[in-house]
Amino acid sequence: MVDKSDAAIDDQNLKCPECKQALKRRRTRKADECEMICGGCGAMFDVCDLDTVDELKKNQ
């Protein structure tokens, strides 16, 4: 797991591997710092998981 403050720095330019749209923070009352959602297809990603972040960066 990555520290949540580190995840906030790394996720600025992440894109969805499916549709190539930018990932955004979820808008909920109790939003999780680790969850991001695709602005195009709506896929959810856990940016605190190192494997997920590496995969997202690889597909850019």
URHU-V494491 format. One record per residue. N is the residue number from 1. RES is the residue in one small letter. PHI is phi in whole degrees, 0 to 359 (none if undefined). PSI is psi as a letter, one per 30 degrees, with the letter a starting at -180 (* if undefined). OMEGA is omega in whole degrees, -180 to 180 (* if undefined). Layout:
N_RES_PHI_PSI_OMEGA / N_RES_PHI_PSI_OMEGA
This chain:
1_m_none_k_179 / 2_v_258_k_174 / 3_d_300_k_-176 / 4_k_301_e_179 / 5_s_292_e_176 / 6_d_291_e_-179 / 7_a_296_e_-179 / 8_a_295_e_179 / 9_i_284_e_-173 / 10_d_284_f_-170 / 11_d_268_g_-175 / 12_q_297_e_-175 / 13_n_240_g_-179 / 14_l_282_k_180 / 15_k_233_l_-180 / 16_c_293_k_179 / 17_p_289_f_-179 / 18_e_280_e_-172 / 19_c_244_f_177 / 20_k_67_g_176 / 21_q_275_l_-179 / 22_a_291_k_176 / 23_l_272_k_-179 / 24_k_233_l_173 / 25_r_290_k_175 / 26_r_290_k_177 / 27_r_255_j_175 / 28_t_220_l_179 / 29_r_296_e_180 / 30_k_242_i_-178 / 31_a_294_k_177 / 32_d_271_k_-179 / 33_e_300_f_-175 / 34_c_273_f_-175 / 35_e_268_k_173 / 36_m_229_l_-178 / 37_i_233_k_179 / 38_c_285_k_178 / 39_g_286_f_-179 / 40_g_257_d_-174 / 41_c_264_f_177 / 42_g_85_g_179 / 43_a_295_k_-179 / 44_m_256_k_-179 / 45_f_224_k_177 / 46_d_260_j_-176 / 47_v_279_f_174 / 48_c_272_f_177 / 49_d_271_j_-176 / 50_l_301_e_180 / 51_d_296_e_179 / 52_t_295_e_-179 / 53_v_296_e_179 / 54_d_299_e_179 / 55_e_294_e_179 / 56_l_294_e_179 / 57_k_292_e_-179 / 58_k_294_e_-176 / 59_n_274_g_-178 / 60_q_281_*_*
